[in-house]
Amino acid sequence: MAKYPSLLEQFRSFCFQNKPQDLEQAIEYFSVFGGMSWGVDMTKSLEELIESKILKNYTYIHGDITKITQSDKVSHSLLSAVAVGDGRVHSALKRARISRNEGEVAIDTLCSKNIIKTEFPLESPPDSNEKIDEKLNFSTPFMRFWFAFISPYFKSIKDGDFKEAKESFANRKSEFYELTFKKLSMEVMKKSFKDDAIVEIGSYWDRNTQIDILAKTKSGKIVAGICKYSSQKAKKSELTKLKEQCEAAELTPDISVIISKGGFSNELKALKGEDIKLFAFKNFKILIEDLSEKDFIECVGKKY
């Protein structure tokens, strides 16, 4: 196992250790507890587990995290801004009210400690003069959860009042799961393009548009994808939206991909072919095939 496990390695370890009942539960519970190698009772609700394992252990977990961050206020503000925003450096600094210089120092330090990683768009924007900010991604899902829903409410949590933190999670959990879904969708695509393997994969963004997934295959084909983490079926309008995003980026994909938690409308299914591929939740099973003891990542710190 690598020193810093990938998201897929973390996900496989989580599923081997905790044996989720279905893929939806796997993704949602992993979005909260992923990367920590804590045993999680999957028969309990996520809200119940957050209270018993995280909120009630706030003091101890906070102590462990501040050993890594050295209780640096700039770093904590930046991490919370990244956790609840789109990850772009400029918007995170603005949200955290941090200067560019302060922010760059904090980013370098946090990257060196593997708390966050930087990501750049897979392609350059149409306007060559446009400066594109990198995005910041958390290395483990749990740290993103902590800085999104726990750290900002530390005063009330310390006093034993969990109301604010719980309400914040309840109001934003669906959009919070989306990033994990998108990152795992990339892994599904990498494993599914067998005849013409994906050699590069990431996202695209510029001042005017963004594309959830952009990839290149071994033969040079461009693949563009859109992710929909919703119980509702994806409709043809998702394909139209993806086409508009690509046009704004001046990109012409050879293959368009729709990844949908809720499945697809009959109209969209009828369009499926070599240049339009659809991935449903059942396709995510490919990520956790052949799980074994070697997939388990031992807990490094304390177990909660």
C-alpha positions in Angstrom: 0.0 0.0 0.0 1.3 3.5 -0.9 2.3 5.8 1.9 -0.7 8.0 1.0 -3.5 5.8 -0.1 -5.6 7.0 -3.1 -9.3 7.6 -2.7 -10.1 4.3 -4.4 -7.8 2.5 -2.0 -9.5 4.2 1.0 -12.9 3.3 -0.4 -12.0 -0.4 -0.9 -10.6 -0.5 2.6 -13.7 1.1 4.1 -16.0 -1.4 2.3 -13.9 -4.4 3.3 -13.8 -3.3 6.9 -17.4 -2.1 7.3 -19.4 -4.2 4.8 -22.0 -1.6 3.7 -25.5 -2.9 2.8 -25.5 -1.2 -0.6 -23.6 1.2 -2.8 -25.5 4.3 -1.8 -24.8 3.6 1.9 -21.2 2.9 1.1 -20.7 6.3 -0.7 -22.6 8.3 1.9 -20.9 6.8 5.0 -17.5 6.9 3.3 -18.0 10.6 2.6 -18.1 11.1 6.4 -15.7 8.5 7.8 -13.5 7.7 4.8 -9.7 7.6 5.3 -9.7 7.0 9.0 -10.0 3.2 9.2 -12.4 3.4 12.1 -14.9 0.6 12.5 -18.4 1.9 11.6 -21.6 0.1 12.6 -23.5 0.2 9.3 -26.8 -0.8 11.0 -27.0 2.6 12.6 -28.0 5.8 10.9 -25.3 8.2 9.7 -26.6 11.0 12.0 -26.5 8.7 15.0 -22.9 7.7 14.2 -21.8 11.3 13.6 -23.1 12.1 17.1 -21.6 9.1 18.9 -18.3 8.8 17.1 -17.5 12.5 16.2 -19.5 15.1 18.1 -19.1 13.3 21.5 -15.4 12.8 20.9 -14.9 16.4 19.6 -12.2 17.3 22.2 -10.1 14.2 21.5 -10.4 14.4 17.7 -9.8 18.1 17.7 -6.6 17.6 19.7 -5.3 15.0 17.2 -6.1 17.3 14.2 -4.4 20.4 15.8 -1.2 18.4 16.3 -1.1 18.2 12.4 -2.2 21.8 11.8 -0.5 23.3 14.8 -3.8 25.1 15.6 -3.0 27.6 12.8 -6.0 29.8 12.4 -5.3 30.7 8.8 -5.0 27.0 7.9 -8.3 26.2 9.7 -10.2 29.1 7.9 -8.8 28.0 4.6 -9.7 24.3 5.1 -13.3 25.2 6.1 -13.6 27.4 3.0 -12.4 24.6 0.8 -14.6 22.1 2.4 -17.8 24.1 1.8 -16.9 25.7 -1.5 -15.9 24.7 -5.0 -12.3 24.2 -4.1 -10.9 27.0 -6.3 -8.1 28.8 -4.5 -9.4 32.3 -5.3 -12.9 31.6 -4.0 -11.5 29.8 -0.9 -9.3 32.7 0.0 -12.1 35.2 -0.5 -14.5 33.1 1.6 -11.9 32.7 4.4 -10.9 36.4 4.1 -7.2 35.5 3.7 -4.7 37.3 1.6 -3.0 35.6 -1.4 0.4 35.5 0.4 -1.0 34.1 3.6 -3.0 31.6 1.7 -0.1 30.4 -0.4 2.0 29.7 2.6 -0.8 27.8 4.3 -1.5 25.8 1.1 2.1 24.8 0.8 2.2 23.6 4.4 -1.1 21.7 4.2 0.0 20.0 0.9 3.3 19.0 2.5 1.3 17.3 5.3 -1.0 15.6 2.8 -4.1 17.2 4.2 -5.0 18.7 0.8 -3.8 18.2 -2.8 -3.8 20.6 -5.7 -5.6 19.9 -9.0 -5.4 21.7 -12.3 -7.9 21.6 -15.2 -7.2 18.9 -17.7 -7.2 21.3 -20.6 -6.3 25.0 -21.0 -9.1 27.6 -21.3 -10.0 29.0 -24.8 -8.6 32.4 -23.8 -4.9 31.8 -23.4 -4.6 35.0 -21.3 -7.0 33.7 -18.7 -5.3 32.7 -15.5 -6.9 29.6 -14.0 -6.6 28.9 -10.3 -6.0 25.4 -9.2 -8.5 23.6 -7.0 -7.8 22.2 -3.6 -9.0 18.7 -2.7 -8.9 17.0 0.7 -6.8 13.8 0.8 -9.4 12.0 3.0 -13.1 12.4 3.1 -13.2 12.6 6.9 -11.1 15.7 7.0 -13.4 17.4 4.5 -16.4 16.5 6.6 -14.7 17.8 9.8 -13.8 21.2 8.3 -17.3 21.5 6.6 -19.5 20.6 9.5 -17.6 20.3 12.8 -14.8 22.9 12.9 -17.0 25.9 12.0 -19.3 25.1 15.0 -16.6 24.3 17.6 -17.8 26.8 20.2 -21.3 25.2 20.6 -20.0 21.6 20.1 -17.4 22.2 23.0 -20.4 23.2 25.2 -22.2 19.9 24.3 -24.7 21.7 21.9 -24.7 19.8 18.6 -27.8 21.6 17.1 -26.0 23.9 14.7 -23.6 21.2 13.4 -26.4 18.7 12.9 -28.7 21.2 11.1 -25.8 22.3 8.8 -25.2 18.7 7.8 -28.9 17.9 7.3 -29.3 20.9 5.0 -26.2 20.3 2.9 -25.5 16.6 3.0 -26.8 15.8 -0.6 -24.4 18.3 -2.2 -21.7 17.2 0.2 -21.9 13.6 -1.2 -21.6 14.8 -4.8 -17.9 15.3 -4.7 -17.2 11.8 -3.4 -19.6 10.5 -6.1 -17.8 12.4 -8.8 -14.3 11.3 -7.7 -15.5 7.6 -7.5 -17.2 8.0 -10.9 -13.8 8.8 -12.4 -12.5 5.5 -11.0 -15.5 3.6 -12.5 -14.7 5.1 -15.9 -11.0 4.2 -15.6 -12.0 0.6 -15.0 -14.8 0.5 -17.6 -12.9 1.8 -20.7 -11.1 -1.5 -21.4 -10.8 -1.5 -25.2 -9.4 2.0 -25.3 -8.0 2.7 -21.8 -8.2 6.1 -20.2 -4.7 7.6 -19.8 -5.7 11.0 -18.2 -8.7 12.0 -16.2 -9.8 15.0 -14.2 -12.1 17.9 -14.5 -12.3 21.2 -16.5 -13.1 24.7 -15.3 -12.6 28.2 -16.4 -14.2 31.6 -15.8 -17.3 30.7 -17.8 -18.0 27.0 -17.5 -17.0 23.7 -15.8 -17.1 20.0 -16.8 -17.5 17.4 -14.1 -15.2 14.9 -15.8 -12.8 15.2 -18.7 -10.6 12.4 -19.9 -8.4 11.3 -22.7 -8.0 7.7 -24.0 -5.0 5.9 -25.3 -6.1 6.4 -28.9 -6.5 10.2 -28.3 -10.3 10.4 -27.9 -11.7 13.1 -25.6 -14.3 11.9 -23.1 -16.6 14.4 -21.3 -18.9 13.4 -18.4 -21.5 14.8 -16.2 -22.5 13.4 -12.7 -25.9 13.5 -11.2 -26.2 12.5 -7.5 -30.0 12.5 -7.3 -32.8 9.9 -6.8 -34.4 11.3 -10.0 -33.7 9.7 -13.3 -31.3 11.6 -15.5 -33.0 13.0 -18.6 -31.9 14.1 -22.1 -31.5 17.6 -20.7 -28.3 16.4 -18.9 -26.8 15.6 -22.3 -27.8 19.0 -23.6 -26.2 20.6 -20.5 -23.0 18.7 -21.0 -22.9 19.7 -24.7 -23.3 23.4 -23.7 -20.5 23.1 -21.2 -18.2 21.6 -23.8 -19.1 24.3 -26.4 -18.3 27.0 -23.8 -14.9 25.4 -23.3 -14.4 25.0 -27.0 -14.0 21.3 -26.6 -15.5 18.6 -28.9 -15.8 15.3 -27.1 -15.7 12.0 -29.0 -17.6 10.3 -26.2 -20.2 11.8 -23.8 -20.8 10.1 -20.4 -23.7 10.5 -18.0 -23.3 9.1 -14.5 -26.5 9.0 -12.5 -27.4 7.6 -9.1 -31.1 7.5 -10.0 -30.9 5.8 -13.4 -32.0 7.2 -16.8 -35.1 8.1 -18.6 -36.1 5.9 -21.5 -35.4 8.8 -23.9 -31.8 8.9 -22.7 -31.4 5.1 -22.7 -32.4 5.1 -26.4 -29.5 7.4 -27.2 -26.9 5.0 -25.6 -24.2 3.9 -28.0 -20.5 4.1 -28.8 -20.4 7.9 -28.4 -22.9 8.2 -25.5 -22.3 6.0 -22.5 -24.4 5.7 -19.4 -23.2 4.6 -16.0 -25.7 3.8 -13.2 -25.1 2.9 -9.5 -24.8 -0.8 -10.4 -21.6 0.0 -12.4 -19.9 1.1 -9.1 -19.7 -2.5 -8.1 -16.6 -2.7 -10.2 -14.8 -0.7 -7.6 -15.3 -3.2 -4.8 -14.8 -6.5 -6.6 -12.5 -9.1 -5.1 -12.1 -7.3 -1.7 -9.7 -9.1 0.6 -7.6 -8.5 3.7 -4.8 -6.9 1.6 -7.2 -4.0 0.9 -7.6 -3.1 4.5 -5.6 0.0 5.6 -4.7 -0.1 9.3 -5.7 2.8 11.5 -2.7 5.0 12.2 -4.0 7.2 14.9 -6.6 6.6 17.6 -9.8 4.6 16.9 -13.1 6.4 17.9 
